Amino acid sequence: MIEYSIYPGEKTRIVTFSYDDGDVNDKKLVELFDLYGMKGTFCLNSRRFLEFDDEQKMMLTERYAGHEIASHTVHHGWPIHMQPQTLVTEIVEDRKLLEKIARYPVIGASYPFGSYNDKVEEVMRNCGIVYSRTTKSTHGFDLPLDFLAWHPTCHHRDAQQDCERFVKQLDYKFGQPLLYIWGHSFEFTTEEEWGKMESVLDMISGLNQVWYATNLEIYNYIWAQRQLKISMDEHIFCNPTSEDVWVVRNEVEHLLIPAGKTIEI
């Protein structure tokens, strides 16, 4: 029996964060993430940066280094209230500017106002977006069934109890793997609120069972897992992707299938 229940480094749990709009408070939040060993995805409205010169764009590149820049459309309108051609422009133009800052393809997103439907998902997909986060907190730890309707665990203001449950279940064999916290850094308006965030980060940092990853790193890994070709006797594995992939065989064996390799184990 082959199960996809472990992640890079033989970890069994995942923690990720996603923050919207590109507020100046992102700088302090990134510093906290770096301090506590977290990885974040920052979904930016490029309207904030339309008049930035090269030096200012370089400052943004440095601000988000080690984390992920994702799309949040140019102007933060309501996607379900847009004509498809308008939404295409909002996504494509956002990607173009953000890619000059990120210096890699920006293929992740979050929906402004959490506004989406099947037609919006289709436009996102056609514009090269591979995942997009909603604002529907589940208070659960499931991986998404549909990456273009990726529901987070909780907003950071509600994270304390969910984090406590997540930590308590770390060694539970049948526990779900993903703690996903989202929010806006402009919501940190007092030292008390920053302190609560630090308390959350301290609780979930340095856990041996956890892979700390950006949204795109998670998408890429899960996608690679799903591309594995496995023989009927479960001894030959073909990994056609560029990601090393781990699997569990018969509940006890942890197997590493190297990127681009076919191996017999």
ABEGO torsion letter per residue (X at the ends): XBBBABBBGGBABBBBBBBBGGBAAAAAAAAAAAAAGBBBBBBBBAAAAAABBAAAAAAAAAAABGBBBBBAEAAGBBAAABBAAAAAAAAAAAAAAAAAAAGBBBABBBBBGGBBBAAAAAAAAAAGBABBBBABBAGBABBBABAABBBBABBAAAAAAAAAAAAAAAABAABBABBBBBEBAAABABAAAAAAAAAAAAAABGBAABBBBBAAAAAAAAAAAAABBBBAAGABBBBABABBBBBBBGGABBBBBBBGBBBBX
